[in-house]
Amino acid sequence: MKRTMAIVFFALANLVTTGSALAQHRGFQANIPFDFTVGGKVLPAGVYAATTPLAGVMVIRSLDERISVITTFTPDVKDKGPDGKWVFQRYGEQYFLLSVLIPAAGIHASVPTSSLEKSVHRQQAYPRGGAPVLVAANERGGQ
């Protein structure tokens, strides 16, 4: 079992590198003006790109490539508008990534609710269906 998990993590680490190359070709980014959480990991405010190197796997990385997170996702078919956006759920001053929608790059990803978000939701009694926070995804020029 440990060997299998080590192989899976090694393969995913290789995908982060591949995902970085794909993000550069697709050229989509979002400037997130607040710290946010993905899968229990808090990421600082900054410019991020998302790639989907495998079905059901999304890599989110900062453009300075110092931070990256690998998460699972389910296809999001509810919102296929023309504009790219990152959607967050806000609980007080905490933001949790809900979905990344970038039609031009073929990304329609809904991120599963983490145990940390569930805990914050219970503690603060905020409804999951509250107003989401949207951040526009823009095409990066020159690359």
C-alpha positions as protocol buffer text, in pm:
chain_id: "A"
residue {
  index: 1
  type: MET
  ca { x: 0 y: 0 z: 0 }
}
residue {
  index: 2
  type: LYS
  ca { x: 280 y: 243 z: 87 }
}
residue {
  index: 3
  type: ARG
  ca { x: 454 y: 166 z: -240 }
}
residue {
  index: 4
  type: THR
  ca { x: 134 y: 230 z: -437 }
}
residue {
  index: 5
  type: MET
  ca { x: 82 y: 563 z: -262 }
}
residue {
  index: 6
  type: ALA
  ca { x: 445 y: 660 z: -330 }
}
residue {
  index: 7
  type: ILE
  ca { x: 397 y: 583 z: -701 }
}
residue {
  index: 8
  type: VAL
  ca { x: 76 y: 787 z: -711 }
}
residue {
  index: 9
  type: PHE
  ca { x: 242 y: 1087 z: -542 }
}
residue {
  index: 10
  type: PHE
  ca { x: 542 y: 1062 z: -775 }
}
residue {
  index: 11
  type: ALA
  ca { x: 312 y: 1058 z: -1078 }
}
residue {
  index: 12
  type: LEU
  ca { x: 118 y: 1358 z: -947 }
}
residue {
  index: 13
  type: ALA
  ca { x: 441 y: 1549 z: -884 }
}
residue {
  index: 14
  type: ASN
  ca { x: 534 y: 1492 z: -1247 }
}
residue {
  index: 15
  type: LEU
  ca { x: 192 y: 1623 z: -1348 }
}
residue {
  index: 16
  type: VAL
  ca { x: 258 y: 1950 z: -1164 }
}
residue {
  index: 17
  type: THR
  ca { x: 551 y: 2009 z: -1399 }
}
residue {
  index: 18
  type: THR
  ca { x: 340 y: 1914 z: -1700 }
}
residue {
  index: 19
  type: GLY
  ca { x: 58 y: 2131 z: -1571 }
}
residue {
  index: 20
  type: SER
  ca { x: 293 y: 2429 z: -1553 }
}
residue {
  index: 21
  type: ALA
  ca { x: 381 y: 2387 z: -1918 }
}
residue {
  index: 22
  type: LEU
  ca { x: 14 y: 2355 z: -2015 }
}
residue {
  index: 23
  type: ALA
  ca { x: -80 y: 2667 z: -1821 }
}
residue {
  index: 24
  type: GLN
  ca { x: 184 y: 2864 z: -2006 }
}
residue {
  index: 25
  type: HIS
  ca { x: 42 y: 2752 z: -2340 }
}
residue {
  index: 26
  type: ARG
  ca { x: -318 y: 2819 z: -2244 }
}
residue {
  index: 27
  type: GLY
  ca { x: -219 y: 3146 z: -2079 }
}
residue {
  index: 28
  type: PHE
  ca { x: -510 y: 3188 z: -1836 }
}
residue {
  index: 29
  type: GLN
  ca { x: -466 y: 3335 z: -1492 }
}
residue {
  index: 30
  type: ALA
  ca { x: -660 y: 3492 z: -1206 }
}
residue {
  index: 31
  type: ASN
  ca { x: -538 y: 3758 z: -967 }
}
residue {
  index: 32
  type: ILE
  ca { x: -686 y: 3644 z: -634 }
}
residue {
  index: 33
  type: PRO
  ca { x: -687 y: 3944 z: -395 }
}
residue {
  index: 34
  type: PHE
  ca { x: -729 y: 3740 z: -75 }
}
residue {
  index: 35
  type: ASP
  ca { x: -590 y: 3429 z: 94 }
}
residue {
  index: 36
  type: PHE
  ca { x: -797 y: 3121 z: 7 }
}
residue {
  index: 37
  type: THR
  ca { x: -819 y: 2752 z: 90 }
}
residue {
  index: 38
  type: VAL
  ca { x: -810 y: 2456 z: -148 }
}
residue {
  index: 39
  type: GLY
  ca { x: -838 y: 2106 z: -5 }
}
residue {
  index: 40
  type: GLY
  ca { x: -738 y: 2218 z: 342 }
}
residue {
  index: 41
  type: LYS
  ca { x: -430 y: 2416 z: 226 }
}
residue {
  index: 42
  type: VAL
  ca { x: -431 y: 2795 z: 264 }
}
residue {
  index: 43
  type: LEU
  ca { x: -282 y: 2980 z: -33 }
}
residue {
  index: 44
  type: PRO
  ca { x: -177 y: 3346 z: -12 }
}
residue {
  index: 45
  type: ALA
  ca { x: -327 y: 3618 z: -230 }
}
residue {
  index: 46
  type: GLY
  ca { x: -159 y: 3632 z: -570 }
}
residue {
  index: 47
  type: VAL
  ca { x: -181 y: 3537 z: -935 }
}
residue {
  index: 48
  type: TYR
  ca { x: -274 y: 3173 z: -1000 }
}
residue {
  index: 49
  type: ALA
  ca { x: -327 y: 2941 z: -1296 }
}
residue {
  index: 50
  type: ALA
  ca { x: -530 y: 2620 z: -1309 }
}
residue {
  index: 51
  type: THR
  ca { x: -472 y: 2319 z: -1533 }
}
residue {
  index: 52
  type: THR
  ca { x: -641 y: 1983 z: -1565 }
}
residue {
  index: 53
  type: PRO
  ca { x: -367 y: 1739 z: -1670 }
}
residue {
  index: 54
  type: LEU
  ca { x: -591 y: 1435 z: -1605 }
}
residue {
  index: 55
  type: ALA
  ca { x: -963 y: 1379 z: -1587 }
}
residue {
  index: 56
  type: GLY
  ca { x: -1074 y: 1461 z: -1234 }
}
residue {
  index: 57
  type: VAL
  ca { x: -740 y: 1618 z: -1131 }
}
residue {
  index: 58
  type: MET
  ca { x: -671 y: 1992 z: -1119 }
}
residue {
  index: 59
  type: VAL
  ca { x: -338 y: 2162 z: -1047 }
}
residue {
  index: 60
  type: ILE
  ca { x: -352 y: 2514 z: -905 }
}
residue {
  index: 61
  type: ARG
  ca { x: -21 y: 2695 z: -898 }
}
residue {
  index: 62
  type: SER
  ca { x: 101 y: 3045 z: -833 }
}
residue {
  index: 63
  type: LEU
  ca { x: 255 y: 3214 z: -1135 }
}
residue {
  index: 64
  type: ASP
  ca { x: 582 y: 3253 z: -948 }
}
residue {
  index: 65
  type: GLU
  ca { x: 565 y: 2870 z: -918 }
}
residue {
  index: 66
  type: ARG
  ca { x: 648 y: 2870 z: -548 }
}
residue {
  index: 67
  type: ILE
  ca { x: 313 y: 2721 z: -449 }
}
residue {
  index: 68
  type: SER
  ca { x: 104 y: 2451 z: -610 }
}
residue {
  index: 69
  type: VAL
  ca { x: -185 y: 2235 z: -498 }
}
residue {
  index: 70
  type: ILE
  ca { x: -328 y: 1923 z: -654 }
}
residue {
  index: 71
  type: THR
  ca { x: -699 y: 1862 z: -598 }
}
residue {
  index: 72
  type: THR
  ca { x: -972 y: 1648 z: -739 }
}
residue {
  index: 73
  type: PHE
  ca { x: -1276 y: 1795 z: -909 }
}
residue {
  index: 74
  type: THR
  ca { x: -1604 y: 1702 z: -1069 }
}
residue {
  index: 75
  type: PRO
  ca { x: -1709 y: 1845 z: -1403 }
}
residue {
  index: 76
  type: ASP
  ca { x: -1926 y: 2155 z: -1354 }
}
residue {
  index: 77
  type: VAL
  ca { x: -2190 y: 2171 z: -1624 }
}
residue {
  index: 78
  type: LYS
  ca { x: -2411 y: 2430 z: -1454 }
}
residue {
  index: 79
  type: ASP
  ca { x: -2220 y: 2737 z: -1571 }
}
residue {
  index: 80
  type: LYS
  ca { x: -2068 y: 2742 z: -1917 }
}
residue {
  index: 81
  type: GLY
  ca { x: -2073 y: 3117 z: -1977 }
}
residue {
  index: 82
  type: PRO
  ca { x: -1819 y: 3274 z: -2212 }
}
residue {
  index: 83
  type: ASP
  ca { x: -1613 y: 3440 z: -1938 }
}
residue {
  index: 84
  type: GLY
  ca { x: -1360 y: 3258 z: -1723 }
}
residue {
  index: 85
  type: LYS
  ca { x: -1394 y: 3288 z: -1347 }
}
residue {
  index: 86
  type: TRP
  ca { x: -1284 y: 3142 z: -1017 }
}
residue {
  index: 87
  type: VAL
  ca { x: -1569 y: 3104 z: -768 }
}
residue {
  index: 88
  type: PHE
  ca { x: -1514 y: 3116 z: -390 }
}
residue {
  index: 89
  type: GLN
  ca { x: -1736 y: 3065 z: -86 }
}
residue {
  index: 90
  type: ARG
  ca { x: -1676 y: 3318 z: 188 }
}
residue {
  index: 91
  type: TYR
  ca { x: -1722 y: 3247 z: 559 }
}
residue {
  index: 92
  type: GLY
  ca { x: -1635 y: 3561 z: 754 }
}
residue {
  index: 93
  type: GLU
  ca { x: -1281 y: 3639 z: 635 }
}
residue {
  index: 94
  type: GLN
  ca { x: -1207 y: 3286 z: 507 }
}
residue {
  index: 95
  type: TYR
  ca { x: -1243 y: 3201 z: 137 }
}
residue {
  index: 96
  type: PHE
  ca { x: -1274 y: 2850 z: -4 }
}
residue {
  index: 97
  type: LEU
  ca { x: -1237 y: 2767 z: -374 }
}
residue {
  index: 98
  type: LEU
  ca { x: -1564 y: 2626 z: -510 }
}
residue {
  index: 99
  type: SER
  ca { x: -1496 y: 2607 z: -882 }
}
residue {
  index: 100
  type: VAL
  ca { x: -1278 y: 2716 z: -1170 }
}
residue {
  index: 101
  type: LEU
  ca { x: -1457 y: 2788 z: -1496 }
}
residue {
  index: 102
  type: ILE
  ca { x: -1243 y: 2871 z: -1799 }
}
residue {
  index: 103
  type: PRO
  ca { x: -1442 y: 2776 z: -2112 }
}
residue {
  index: 104
  type: ALA
  ca { x: -1166 y: 2873 z: -2358 }
}
residue {
  index: 105
  type: ALA
  ca { x: -927 y: 2627 z: -2186 }
}
residue {
  index: 106
  type: GLY
  ca { x: -1191 y: 2355 z: -2147 }
}
residue {
  index: 107
  type: ILE
  ca { x: -1188 y: 2380 z: -1766 }
}
residue {
  index: 108
  type: HIS
  ca { x: -1523 y: 2344 z: -1588 }
}
residue {
  index: 109
  type: ALA
  ca { x: -1421 y: 2217 z: -1245 }
}
residue {
  index: 110
  type: SER
  ca { x: -1616 y: 2205 z: -921 }
}
residue {
  index: 111
  type: VAL
  ca { x: -1385 y: 2149 z: -620 }
}
residue {
  index: 112
  type: PRO
  ca { x: -1509 y: 1915 z: -343 }
}
residue {
  index: 113
  type: THR
  ca { x: -1585 y: 2063 z: -3 }
}
residue {
  index: 114
  type: SER
  ca { x: -1290 y: 2007 z: 231 }
}
residue {
  index: 115
  type: SER
  ca { x: -1327 y: 1894 z: 592 }
}
residue {
  index: 116
  type: LEU
  ca { x: -1190 y: 2235 z: 698 }
}
residue {
  index: 117
  type: GLU
  ca { x: -1466 y: 2414 z: 506 }
}
residue {
  index: 118
  type: LYS
  ca { x: -1729 y: 2183 z: 655 }
}
residue {
  index: 119
  type: SER
  ca { x: -1597 y: 2262 z: 1002 }
}
residue {
  index: 120
  type: VAL
  ca { x: -1600 y: 2639 z: 941 }
}
residue {
  index: 121
  type: HIS
  ca { x: -1950 y: 2609 z: 795 }
}
residue {
  index: 122
  type: ARG
  ca { x: -2076 y: 2431 z: 1110 }
}
residue {
  index: 123
  type: GLN
  ca { x: -1900 y: 2670 z: 1350 }
}
residue {
  index: 124
  type: GLN
  ca { x: -2016 y: 2989 z: 1185 }
}
residue {
  index: 125
  type: ALA
  ca { x: -2356 y: 2864 z: 1063 }
}
residue {
  index: 126
  type: TYR
  ca { x: -2314 y: 3012 z: 714 }
}
residue {
  index: 127
  type: PRO
  ca { x: -2530 y: 2854 z: 445 }
}
residue {
  index: 128
  type: ARG
  ca { x: -2335 y: 2686 z: 163 }
}
residue {
  index: 129
  type: GLY
  ca { x: -2581 y: 2841 z: -78 }
}
residue {
  index: 130
  type: GLY
  ca { x: -2481 y: 3197 z: 16 }
}
residue {
  index: 131
  type: ALA
  ca { x: -2359 y: 3449 z: -239 }
}
residue {
  index: 132
  type: PRO
  ca { x: -2035 y: 3331 z: -401 }
}
residue {
  index: 133
  type: VAL
  ca { x: -1734 y: 3556 z: -459 }
}
residue {
  index: 134
  type: LEU
  ca { x: -1625 y: 3569 z: -824 }
}
residue {
  index: 135
  type: VAL
  ca { x: -1277 y: 3651 z: -955 }
}
residue {
  index: 136
  type: ALA
  ca { x: -1229 y: 3695 z: -1329 }
}
residue {
  index: 137
  type: ALA
  ca { x: -985 y: 3472 z: -1515 }
}
residue {
  index: 138
  type: ASN
  ca { x: -792 y: 3662 z: -1782 }
}
residue {
  index: 139
  type: GLU
  ca { x: -582 y: 3553 z: -2075 }
}
residue {
  index: 140
  type: ARG
  ca { x: -217 y: 3627 z: -2017 }
}
residue {
  index: 141
  type: GLY
  ca { x: -55 y: 3823 z: -2297 }
}
residue {
  index: 142
  type: GLY
  ca { x: 286 y: 3758 z: -2451 }
}
residue {
  index: 143
  type: GLN
  ca { x: 328 y: 3394 z: -2349 }
}
